[in-house]
Amino acid sequence: MSENAYPTAKVGDQEVPWDPEQLRKIREHPCFSEKACHRFGRMHLAVAPRCNIQCNYCI
């Protein structure tokens, strides 16, 4: 495994790579964090067909 490879987790029968920084963003994102959703207001704009957390707009 190279130094730049992501760690993996076993999901079902597959080894799935995951990015620790992306996981941190998801945990703190108001849409997914139970604590954050009580501190921040949310307004969803119909800009993308699906939520794109990677845009970092609301983080």
PQR file of N, CA, C, O and H, with PARSE charges and radii, in Angstrom:
ATOM      1  N   MET A   1       0.853  -1.186   0.000 -0.4000 1.5000
ATOM      2  CA  MET A   1       0.000   0.000   0.000 -0.0000 2.0000
ATOM      3  C   MET A   1       0.891   1.239   0.000  0.5500 1.7000
ATOM      4  O   MET A   1       1.831   1.316   0.791 -0.5500 1.4000
ATOM      5  N   SER A   2       0.618   2.195  -0.858 -0.4000 1.5000
ATOM      6  CA  SER A   2       1.433   3.407  -0.926 -0.0000 2.0000
ATOM      7  C   SER A   2       1.088   4.344   0.224  0.5500 1.7000
ATOM      8  O   SER A   2       0.060   4.184   0.883 -0.5500 1.4000
ATOM      9  H   SER A   2      -0.145   2.132  -1.500  0.4000 1.0000
ATOM     10  N   GLU A   3       1.955   5.319   0.457 -0.4000 1.5000
ATOM     11  CA  GLU A   3       1.742   6.268   1.551 -0.0000 2.0000
ATOM     12  C   GLU A   3       0.493   7.116   1.341  0.5500 1.7000
ATOM     13  O   GLU A   3      -0.137   7.535   2.312 -0.5500 1.4000
ATOM     14  H   GLU A   3       2.790   5.449  -0.078  0.4000 1.0000
ATOM     15  N   ASN A   4       0.128   7.373   0.089 -0.4000 1.5000
ATOM     16  CA  ASN A   4      -1.002   8.239  -0.217 -0.0000 2.0000
ATOM     17  C   ASN A   4      -2.329   7.502  -0.287  0.5500 1.7000
ATOM     18  O   ASN A   4      -3.368   8.129  -0.494 -0.5500 1.4000
ATOM     19  H   ASN A   4       0.640   7.033  -0.700  0.4000 1.0000
ATOM     20  N   ALA A   5      -2.318   6.193  -0.121 -0.4000 1.5000
ATOM     21  CA  ALA A   5      -3.562   5.422  -0.214 -0.0000 2.0000
ATOM     22  C   ALA A   5      -4.417   5.667   1.028  0.5500 1.7000
ATOM     23  O   ALA A   5      -3.903   5.838   2.133 -0.5500 1.4000
ATOM     24  H   ALA A   5      -1.475   5.683   0.047  0.4000 1.0000
ATOM     25  N   TYR A   6      -5.721   5.679   0.822 -0.4000 1.5000
ATOM     26  CA  TYR A   6      -6.638   5.857   1.941 -0.0000 2.0000
ATOM     27  C   TYR A   6      -6.762   4.567   2.734  0.5500 1.7000
ATOM     28  O   TYR A   6      -6.590   3.484   2.176 -0.5500 1.4000
ATOM     29  H   TYR A   6      -6.139   5.541  -0.076  0.4000 1.0000
ATOM     30  N   PRO A   7      -7.061   4.664   4.041 -0.5600 1.5000
ATOM     31  CA  PRO A   7      -7.365   3.451   4.799  0.2800 2.0000
ATOM     32  C   PRO A   7      -8.649   2.832   4.253  0.5500 1.7000
ATOM     33  O   PRO A   7      -9.441   3.514   3.601 -0.5500 1.4000
ATOM     34  N   THR A   8      -8.852   1.561   4.512 -0.4000 1.5000
ATOM     35  CA  THR A   8     -10.054   0.897   4.014 -0.0000 2.0000
ATOM     36  C   THR A   8     -10.869   0.341   5.168  0.5500 1.7000
ATOM     37  O   THR A   8     -10.345   0.079   6.251 -0.5500 1.4000
ATOM     38  H   THR A   8      -8.209   1.008   5.041  0.4000 1.0000
ATOM     39  N   ALA A   9     -12.139   0.167   4.921 -0.4000 1.5000
ATOM     40  CA  ALA A   9     -13.055  -0.461   5.874 -0.0000 2.0000
ATOM     41  C   ALA A   9     -13.785  -1.567   5.129  0.5500 1.7000
ATOM     42  O   ALA A   9     -14.077  -1.436   3.940 -0.5500 1.4000
ATOM     43  H   ALA A   9     -12.565   0.380   4.041  0.4000 1.0000
ATOM     44  N   LYS A  10     -14.075  -2.644   5.823 -0.4000 1.5000
ATOM     45  CA  LYS A  10     -14.794  -3.748   5.190 -0.0000 2.0000
ATOM     46  C   LYS A  10     -16.286  -3.455   5.275  0.5500 1.7000
ATOM     47  O   LYS A  10     -16.842  -3.337   6.367 -0.5500 1.4000
ATOM     48  H   LYS A  10     -13.838  -2.750   6.789  0.4000 1.0000
ATOM     49  N   VAL A  11     -16.922  -3.339   4.126 -0.4000 1.5000
ATOM     50  CA  VAL A  11     -18.359  -3.087   4.026 -0.0000 2.0000
ATOM     51  C   VAL A  11     -18.939  -4.236   3.222  0.5500 1.7000
ATOM     52  O   VAL A  11     -18.705  -4.356   2.019 -0.5500 1.4000
ATOM     53  H   VAL A  11     -16.470  -3.435   3.240  0.4000 1.0000
ATOM     54  N   GLY A  12     -19.700  -5.079   3.906 -0.4000 1.5000
ATOM     55  CA  GLY A  12     -20.186  -6.280   3.236 -0.0000 2.0000
ATOM     56  C   GLY A  12     -19.005  -7.153   2.887  0.5500 1.7000
ATOM     57  O   GLY A  12     -18.240  -7.547   3.768 -0.5500 1.4000
ATOM     58  H   GLY A  12     -19.890  -4.982   4.883  0.4000 1.0000
ATOM     59  N   ASP A  13     -18.845  -7.458   1.619 -0.4000 1.5000
ATOM     60  CA  ASP A  13     -17.727  -8.282   1.154 -0.0000 2.0000
ATOM     61  C   ASP A  13     -16.630  -7.464   0.497  0.5500 1.7000
ATOM     62  O   ASP A  13     -15.707  -8.033  -0.086 -0.5500 1.4000
ATOM     63  H   ASP A  13     -19.466  -7.137   0.904  0.4000 1.0000
ATOM     64  N   GLN A  14     -16.708  -6.144   0.577 -0.4000 1.5000
ATOM     65  CA  GLN A  14     -15.745  -5.298  -0.129 -0.0000 2.0000
ATOM     66  C   GLN A  14     -14.913  -4.477   0.839  0.5500 1.7000
ATOM     67  O   GLN A  14     -15.372  -4.114   1.922 -0.5500 1.4000
ATOM     68  H   GLN A  14     -17.458  -5.681   1.050  0.4000 1.0000
ATOM     69  N   GLU A  15     -13.685  -4.190   0.435 -0.4000 1.5000
ATOM     70  CA  GLU A  15     -12.827  -3.245   1.140 -0.0000 2.0000
ATOM     71  C   GLU A  15     -13.056  -1.880   0.492  0.5500 1.7000
ATOM     72  O   GLU A  15     -12.769  -1.694  -0.690 -0.5500 1.4000
ATOM     73  H   GLU A  15     -13.312  -4.485  -0.445  0.4000 1.0000
ATOM     74  N   VAL A  16     -13.570  -0.931   1.266 -0.4000 1.5000
ATOM     75  CA  VAL A  16     -13.930   0.379   0.733 -0.0000 2.0000
ATOM     76  C   VAL A  16     -12.965   1.427   1.288  0.5500 1.7000
ATOM     77  O   VAL A  16     -12.835   1.552   2.506 -0.5500 1.4000
ATOM     78  H   VAL A  16     -13.803  -1.081   2.227  0.4000 1.0000
ATOM     79  N   PRO A  17     -12.282   2.189   0.416 -0.5600 1.5000
ATOM     80  CA  PRO A  17     -11.386   3.240   0.903  0.2800 2.0000
ATOM     81  C   PRO A  17     -12.187   4.415   1.470  0.5500 1.7000
ATOM     82  O   PRO A  17     -13.276   4.725   0.987 -0.5500 1.4000
ATOM     83  N   TRP A  18     -11.645   5.053   2.484 -0.4000 1.5000
ATOM     84  CA  TRP A  18     -12.313   6.230   3.051 -0.0000 2.0000
ATOM     85  C   TRP A  18     -11.271   7.283   3.390  0.5500 1.7000
ATOM     86  O   TRP A  18     -10.143   6.972   3.774 -0.5500 1.4000
ATOM     87  H   TRP A  18     -10.761   4.801   2.877  0.4000 1.0000
ATOM     88  N   ASP A  19     -11.673   8.526   3.241 -0.4000 1.5000
ATOM     89  CA  ASP A  19     -10.810   9.679   3.477 -0.0000 2.0000
ATOM     90  C   ASP A  19     -11.123  10.229   4.867  0.5500 1.7000
ATOM     91  O   ASP A  19     -12.240  10.695   5.090 -0.5500 1.4000
ATOM     92  H   ASP A  19     -12.589   8.779   2.930  0.4000 1.0000
ATOM     93  N   PRO A  20     -10.179  10.192   5.807 -0.5600 1.5000
ATOM     94  CA  PRO A  20     -10.439  10.682   7.163  0.2800 2.0000
ATOM     95  C   PRO A  20     -10.909  12.141   7.200  0.5500 1.7000
ATOM     96  O   PRO A  20     -11.765  12.490   8.013 -0.5500 1.4000
ATOM     97  N   GLU A  21     -10.362  12.988   6.335 -0.4000 1.5000
ATOM     98  CA  GLU A  21     -10.772  14.399   6.316 -0.0000 2.0000
ATOM     99  C   GLU A  21     -12.214  14.540   5.847  0.5500 1.7000
ATOM    100  O   GLU A  21     -12.966  15.350   6.389 -0.5500 1.4000
ATOM    101  H   GLU A  21      -9.666  12.704   5.675  0.4000 1.0000
ATOM    102  N   GLN A  22     -12.603  13.759   4.846 -0.4000 1.5000
ATOM    103  CA  GLN A  22     -13.987  13.799   4.364 -0.0000 2.0000
ATOM    104  C   GLN A  22     -14.936  13.281   5.442  0.5500 1.7000
ATOM    105  O   GLN A  22     -16.028  13.822   5.616 -0.5500 1.4000
ATOM    106  H   GLN A  22     -11.992  13.102   4.406  0.4000 1.0000
ATOM    107  N   LEU A  23     -14.528  12.239   6.168 -0.4000 1.5000
ATOM    108  CA  LEU A  23     -15.354  11.705   7.250 -0.0000 2.0000
ATOM    109  C   LEU A  23     -15.559  12.762   8.338  0.5500 1.7000
ATOM    110  O   LEU A  23     -16.651  12.875   8.894 -0.5500 1.4000
ATOM    111  H   LEU A  23     -13.641  11.800   6.028  0.4000 1.0000
ATOM    112  N   ARG A  24     -14.508  13.538   8.646 -0.4000 1.5000
ATOM    113  CA  ARG A  24     -14.629  14.613   9.635 -0.0000 2.0000
ATOM    114  C   ARG A  24     -15.651  15.648   9.170  0.5500 1.7000
ATOM    115  O   ARG A  24     -16.477  16.103   9.961 -0.5500 1.4000
ATOM    116  H   ARG A  24     -13.620  13.445   8.194  0.4000 1.0000
ATOM    117  N   LYS A  25     -15.597  16.023   7.893 -0.4000 1.5000
ATOM    118  CA  LYS A  25     -16.539  17.005   7.366 -0.0000 2.0000
ATOM    119  C   LYS A  25     -17.974  16.492   7.447  0.5500 1.7000
ATOM    120  O   LYS A  25     -18.889  17.243   7.784 -0.5500 1.4000
ATOM    121  H   LYS A  25     -14.926  15.654   7.251  0.4000 1.0000
ATOM    122  N   ILE A  26     -18.162  15.227   7.141 -0.4000 1.5000
ATOM    123  CA  ILE A  26     -19.508  14.648   7.209 -0.0000 2.0000
ATOM    124  C   ILE A  26     -20.012  14.655   8.644  0.5500 1.7000
ATOM    125  O   ILE A  26     -21.172  14.983   8.892 -0.5500 1.4000
ATOM    126  H   ILE A  26     -17.419  14.617   6.868  0.4000 1.0000
ATOM    127  N   ARG A  27     -19.141  14.291   9.601 -0.4000 1.5000
ATOM    128  CA  ARG A  27     -19.553  14.271  11.008 -0.0000 2.0000
ATOM    129  C   ARG A  27     -19.964  15.654  11.496  0.5500 1.7000
ATOM    130  O   ARG A  27     -20.881  15.771  12.308 -0.5500 1.4000
ATOM    131  H   ARG A  27     -18.199  14.024   9.399  0.4000 1.0000
ATOM    132  N   GLU A  28     -19.300  16.705  11.013 -0.4000 1.5000
ATOM    133  CA  GLU A  28     -19.575  18.064  11.465 -0.0000 2.0000
ATOM    134  C   GLU A  28     -20.605  18.788  10.611  0.5500 1.7000
ATOM    135  O   GLU A  28     -21.051  19.874  10.981 -0.5500 1.4000
ATOM    136  H   GLU A  28     -18.555  16.610  10.353  0.4000 1.0000
ATOM    137  N   HIS A  29     -20.989  18.219   9.491 -0.4000 1.5000
ATOM    138  CA  HIS A  29     -21.944  18.840   8.575 -0.0000 2.0000
ATOM    139  C   HIS A  29     -23.317  18.932   9.248  0.5500 1.7000
ATOM    140  O   HIS A  29     -23.785  17.931   9.790 -0.5500 1.4000
ATOM    141  H   HIS A  29     -20.627  17.337   9.190  0.4000 1.0000
ATOM    142  N   PRO A  30     -23.975  20.087   9.234 -0.5600 1.5000
ATOM    143  CA  PRO A  30     -25.272  20.244   9.906  0.2800 2.0000
ATOM    144  C   PRO A  30     -26.340  19.252   9.445  0.5500 1.7000
ATOM    145  O   PRO A  30     -27.258  18.944  10.205 -0.5500 1.4000
ATOM    146  N   CYS A  31     -26.238  18.754   8.231 -0.4000 1.5000
ATOM    147  CA  CYS A  31     -27.240  17.797   7.749 -0.0000 2.0000
ATOM    148  C   CYS A  31     -27.085  16.429   8.393  0.5500 1.7000
ATOM    149  O   CYS A  31     -28.045  15.660   8.446 -0.5500 1.4000
ATOM    150  H   CYS A  31     -25.493  19.004   7.613  0.4000 1.0000
ATOM    151  N   PHE A  32     -25.889  16.111   8.883 -0.4000 1.5000
ATOM    152  CA  PHE A  32     -25.628  14.774   9.400 -0.0000 2.0000
ATOM    153  C   PHE A  32     -25.278  14.753  10.878  0.5500 1.7000
ATOM    154  O   PHE A  32     -25.392  13.700  11.506 -0.5500 1.4000
ATOM    155  H   PHE A  32     -25.109  16.735   8.840  0.4000 1.0000
ATOM    156  N   SER A  33     -24.859  15.863  11.457 -0.4000 1.5000
ATOM    157  CA  SER A  33     -24.440  15.908  12.850 -0.0000 2.0000
ATOM    158  C   SER A  33     -25.607  16.302  13.744  0.5500 1.7000
ATOM    159  O   SER A  33     -26.230  17.346  13.551 -0.5500 1.4000
ATOM    160  H   SER A  33     -24.767  16.718  10.947  0.4000 1.0000
ATOM    161  N   GLU A  34     -25.893  15.452  14.722 -0.4000 1.5000
ATOM    162  CA  GLU A  34     -26.995  15.740  15.644 -0.0000 2.0000
ATOM    163  C   GLU A  34     -26.726  17.019  16.439  0.5500 1.7000
ATOM    164  O   GLU A  34     -27.649  17.794  16.692 -0.5500 1.4000
ATOM    165  H   GLU A  34     -25.388  14.604  14.879  0.4000 1.0000
ATOM    166  N   LYS A  35     -25.470  17.248  16.835 -0.4000 1.5000
ATOM    167  CA  LYS A  35     -25.128  18.453  17.594 -0.0000 2.0000
ATOM    168  C   LYS A  35     -25.157  19.695  16.708  0.5500 1.7000
ATOM    169  O   LYS A  35     -25.686  20.732  17.110 -0.5500 1.4000
ATOM    170  H   LYS A  35     -24.720  16.619  16.629  0.4000 1.0000
ATOM    171  N   ALA A  36     -24.598  19.597  15.516 -0.4000 1.5000
ATOM    172  CA  ALA A  36     -24.502  20.761  14.632 -0.0000 2.0000
ATOM    173  C   ALA A  36     -25.866  21.238  14.160  0.5500 1.7000
ATOM    174  O   ALA A  36     -26.064  22.436  13.961 -0.5500 1.4000
ATOM    175  H   ALA A  36     -24.169  18.755  15.189  0.4000 1.0000
ATOM    176  N   CYS A  37     -26.802  20.329  13.980 -0.4000 1.5000
ATOM    177  CA  CYS A  37     -28.105  20.745  13.445 -0.0000 2.0000
ATOM    178  C   CYS A  37     -28.879  21.614  14.435  0.5500 1.7000
ATOM    179  O   CYS A  37     -29.853  22.259  14.047 -0.5500 1.4000
ATOM    180  H   CYS A  37     -26.642  19.356  14.142  0.4000 1.0000
ATOM    181  N   HIS A  38     -28.467  21.645  15.708 -0.4000 1.5000
ATOM    182  CA  HIS A  38     -29.122  22.503  16.696 -0.0000 2.0000
ATOM    183  C   HIS A  38     -28.438  23.865  16.817  0.5500 1.7000
ATOM    184  O   HIS A  38     -28.957  24.762  17.482 -0.5500 1.4000
ATOM    185  H   HIS A  38     -27.676  21.121  16.023  0.4000 1.0000
ATOM    186  N   ARG A  39     -27.277  24.025  16.179 -0.4000 1.5000
ATOM    187  CA  ARG A  39     -26.546  25.290  16.255 -0.0000 2.0000
ATOM    188  C   ARG A  39     -26.607  26.095  14.969  0.5500 1.7000
ATOM    189  O   ARG A  39     -26.358  27.300  14.990 -0.5500 1.4000
ATOM    190  H   ARG A  39     -26.856  23.297  15.639  0.4000 1.0000
ATOM    191  N   PHE A  40     -26.925  25.471  13.873 -0.4000 1.5000
ATOM    192  CA  PHE A  40     -26.898  26.137  12.571 -0.0000 2.0000
ATOM    193  C   PHE A  40     -28.245  26.019  11.883  0.5500 1.7000
ATOM    194  O   PHE A  40     -28.928  25.001  11.994 -0.5500 1.4000
ATOM    195  H   PHE A  40     -27.128  24.491  13.856  0.4000 1.0000
ATOM    196  N   GLY A  41     -28.613  27.061  11.180 -0.4000 1.5000
ATOM    197  CA  GLY A  41     -29.804  26.982  10.343 -0.0000 2.0000
ATOM    198  C   GLY A  41     -29.428  26.395   8.995  0.5500 1.7000
ATOM    199  O   GLY A  41     -28.276  26.482   8.569 -0.5500 1.4000
ATOM    200  H   GLY A  41     -28.058  27.888  11.090  0.4000 1.0000
ATOM    201  N   ARG A  42     -30.393  25.804   8.336 -0.4000 1.5000
ATOM    202  CA  ARG A  42     -30.112  25.220   7.028 -0.0000 2.0000
ATOM    203  C   ARG A  42     -31.090  25.771   6.014  0.5500 1.7000
ATOM    204  O   ARG A  42     -32.268  25.970   6.308 -0.5500 1.4000
ATOM    205  H   ARG A  42     -31.329  25.734   8.682  0.4000 1.0000
ATOM    206  N   MET A  43     -30.594  26.013   4.833 -0.4000 1.5000
ATOM    207  CA  MET A  43     -31.450  26.389   3.731 -0.0000 2.0000
ATOM    208  C   MET A  43     -30.950  25.621   2.519  0.5500 1.7000
ATOM    209  O   MET A  43     -29.806  25.790   2.098 -0.5500 1.4000
ATOM    210  H   MET A  43     -29.637  25.851   4.594  0.4000 1.0000
ATOM    211  N   HIS A  44     -31.792  24.792   1.971 -0.4000 1.5000
ATOM    212  CA  HIS A  44     -31.372  23.976   0.844 -0.0000 2.0000
ATOM    213  C   HIS A  44     -31.773  24.662  -0.447  0.5500 1.7000
ATOM    214  O   HIS A  44     -32.946  24.973  -0.655 -0.5500 1.4000
ATOM    215  H   HIS A  44     -32.721  24.655   2.313  0.4000 1.0000
ATOM    216  N   LEU A  45     -30.813  24.894  -1.304 -0.4000 1.5000
ATOM    217  CA  LEU A  45     -31.071  25.491  -2.607 -0.0000 2.0000
ATOM    218  C   LEU A  45     -31.025  24.396  -3.659  0.5500 1.7000
ATOM    219  O   LEU A  45     -30.119  23.561  -3.668 -0.5500 1.4000
ATOM    220  H   LEU A  45     -29.860  24.641  -1.136  0.4000 1.0000
ATOM    221  N   ALA A  46     -31.986  24.409  -4.521 -0.4000 1.5000
ATOM    222  CA  ALA A  46     -32.033  23.374  -5.572 -0.0000 2.0000
ATOM    223  C   ALA A  46     -31.030  23.696  -6.670  0.5500 1.7000
ATOM    224  O   ALA A  46     -31.405  24.125  -7.761 -0.5500 1.4000
ATOM    225  H   ALA A  46     -32.722  25.087  -4.514  0.4000 1.0000
ATOM    226  N   VAL A  47     -29.752  23.486  -6.374 -0.4000 1.5000
ATOM    227  CA  VAL A  47     -28.691  23.788  -7.319 -0.0000 2.0000
ATOM    228  C   VAL A  47     -28.152  22.504  -7.940  0.5500 1.7000
ATOM    229  O   VAL A  47     -27.897  22.449  -9.143 -0.5500 1.4000
ATOM    230  H   VAL A  47     -29.447  23.138  -5.487  0.4000 1.0000
ATOM    231  N   ALA A  48     -27.984  21.487  -7.129 -0.4000 1.5000
ATOM    232  CA  ALA A  48     -27.441  20.211  -7.607 -0.0000 2.0000
ATOM    233  C   ALA A  48     -28.491  19.124  -7.432  0.5500 1.7000
ATOM    234  O   ALA A  48     -29.307  19.199  -6.514 -0.5500 1.4000
ATOM    235  H   ALA A  48     -28.191  21.531  -6.152  0.4000 1.0000
ATOM    236  N   PRO A  49     -28.482  18.115  -8.297 -0.5600 1.5000
ATOM    237  CA  PRO A  49     -29.457  17.035  -8.166  0.2800 2.0000
ATOM    238  C   PRO A  49     -29.296  16.259  -6.859  0.5500 1.7000
ATOM    239  O   PRO A  49     -30.267  15.709  -6.340 -0.5500 1.4000
ATOM    240  N   ARG A  50     -28.072  16.212  -6.324 -0.4000 1.5000
ATOM    241  CA  ARG A  50     -27.829  15.548  -5.044 -0.0000 2.0000
ATOM    242  C   ARG A  50     -26.928  16.440  -4.207  0.5500 1.7000
ATOM    243  O   ARG A  50     -26.205  17.282  -4.740 -0.5500 1.4000
ATOM    244  H   ARG A  50     -27.282  16.659  -6.745  0.4000 1.0000
ATOM    245  N   CYS A  51     -26.974  16.250  -2.886 -0.4000 1.5000
ATOM    246  CA  CYS A  51     -26.095  17.017  -2.001 -0.0000 2.0000
ATOM    247  C   CYS A  51     -24.644  16.724  -2.352  0.5500 1.7000
ATOM    248  O   CYS A  51     -24.269  15.564  -2.519 -0.5500 1.4000
ATOM    249  H   CYS A  51     -27.561  15.566  -2.453  0.4000 1.0000
ATOM    250  N   ASN A  52     -23.837  17.752  -2.464 -0.4000 1.5000
ATOM    251  CA  ASN A  52     -22.426  17.587  -2.782 -0.0000 2.0000
ATOM    252  C   ASN A  52     -21.606  18.194  -1.652  0.5500 1.7000
ATOM    253  O   ASN A  52     -21.195  19.352  -1.726 -0.5500 1.4000
ATOM    254  H   ASN A  52     -24.141  18.694  -2.328  0.4000 1.0000
ATOM    255  N   ILE A  53     -21.372  17.413  -0.617 -0.4000 1.5000
ATOM    256  CA  ILE A  53     -20.641  17.898   0.547 -0.0000 2.0000
ATOM    257  C   ILE A  53     -19.239  18.348   0.152  0.5500 1.7000
ATOM    258  O   ILE A  53     -18.673  19.224   0.807 -0.5500 1.4000
ATOM    259  H   ILE A  53     -21.706  16.473  -0.557  0.4000 1.0000
ATOM    260  N   GLN A  54     -18.674  17.778  -0.887 -0.4000 1.5000
ATOM    261  CA  GLN A  54     -17.314  18.101  -1.288 -0.0000 2.0000
ATOM    262  C   GLN A  54     -17.157  19.542  -1.752  0.5500 1.7000
ATOM    263  O   GLN A  54     -16.030  20.024  -1.868 -0.5500 1.4000
ATOM    264  H   GLN A  54     -19.134  17.067  -1.419  0.4000 1.0000
ATOM    265  N   CYS A  55     -18.242  20.234  -2.019 -0.4000 1.5000
ATOM    266  CA  CYS A  55     -18.119  21.625  -2.447 -0.0000 2.0000
ATOM    267  C   CYS A  55     -17.651  22.512  -1.300  0.5500 1.7000
ATOM    268  O   CYS A  55     -17.143  23.605  -1.549 -0.5500 1.4000
ATOM    269  H   CYS A  55     -19.157  19.843  -1.925  0.4000 1.0000
ATOM    270  N   ASN A  56     -17.805  22.075  -0.052 -0.4000 1.5000
ATOM    271  CA  ASN A  56     -17.382  22.795   1.155 -0.0000 2.0000
ATOM    272  C   ASN A  56     -18.101  24.128   1.341  0.5500 1.7000
ATOM    273  O   ASN A  56     -17.621  24.971   2.098 -0.5500 1.4000
ATOM    274  H   ASN A  56     -18.218  21.187   0.150  0.4000 1.0000
ATOM    275  N   TYR A  57     -19.211  24.343   0.690 -0.4000 1.5000
ATOM    276  CA  TYR A  57     -19.921  25.610   0.800 -0.0000 2.0000
ATOM    277  C   TYR A  57     -20.375  25.884   2.229  0.5500 1.7000
ATOM    278  O   TYR A  57     -20.214  26.994   2.736 -0.5500 1.4000
ATOM    279  H   TYR A  57     -19.601  23.658   0.074  0.4000 1.0000
ATOM    280  N   CYS A  58     -20.931  24.889   2.864 -0.4000 1.5000
ATOM    281  CA  CYS A  58     -21.514  25.134   4.190 -0.0000 2.0000
ATOM    282  C   CYS A  58     -20.640  24.612   5.322  0.5500 1.7000
ATOM    283  O   CYS A  58     -21.111  24.516   6.456 -0.5500 1.4000
ATOM    284  H   CYS A  58     -21.062  23.987   2.453  0.4000 1.0000
ATOM    285  N   ILE A  59     -19.402  24.278   5.056 -0.4000 1.5000
ATOM    286  CA  ILE A  59     -18.512  23.806   6.130 -0.0000 2.0000
ATOM    287  C   ILE A  59     -17.489  24.876   6.400  0.5500 1.7000
ATOM    288  O   ILE A  59     -16.631  24.706   7.265 -0.5500 1.4000
ATOM    289  H   ILE A  59     -19.019  24.356   4.135  0.4000 1.0000
TER
END
